[in-house]
Amino acid sequence: PASRRLPYQNGHVEKRTRAQVKAAVERHLSKTVTVLCDSSNYIKGFRYELYCIAKAASTSFCIVWCRTPESLVLDREAALPTNSGYGEDLINALIMRFEEPNPQNRWDRPLIAIDAPSFSPPPSSSDLISPGAIPDVLPAIFGDPTAPTPPSSSPPALTPNHATTKAKRGDGDALARVDRATRDVEEAVVTRV
């Protein structure tokens, strides 16, 4: 549908979409709430921002990359009914913009790469996940339930640092005091003129 293409056809709308996704992740992610974010992750800077949100929340983080050859992406797009996919021009633009996850970057690890099976025509949703993928993903997010002791069973939580902690808010009265001081100065100037 056209609504599926809209966020990617215009740079300003795409940036606003990423900001909305980031805000939703930040709003919901906590030590007790897992968030799966399947949107706009093709830009490494956005993946870094999500990593920083996870770090600020002191929770675990991982990247699941559905590694799909470009030819397969194009074949699947071509097999879709007219106006139900992204369209050839947009899908090519998205492929050009894709920045492959790199496990050398701390924000791209742990990286779980899942090779997409080739299907023609496009698969049903039940065929998309290979049976071997889930055993790798779950321990990366939730830890290993078979580990002998609880500390080693959990994945390492990211530790917030100065860059990822939110600055303390100032006194709630500060704006009112600045406003009052500004009005006092204005009144003093007006009365002398």
Helices and strands as residue ranges (DSSP letters): H 2-9, H 11-28, H 44-56, E 63-67, H 70-79, H 88-97, G 106-108, E 111-115, G 125-127, H 133-142, H 150-153, H 174-192
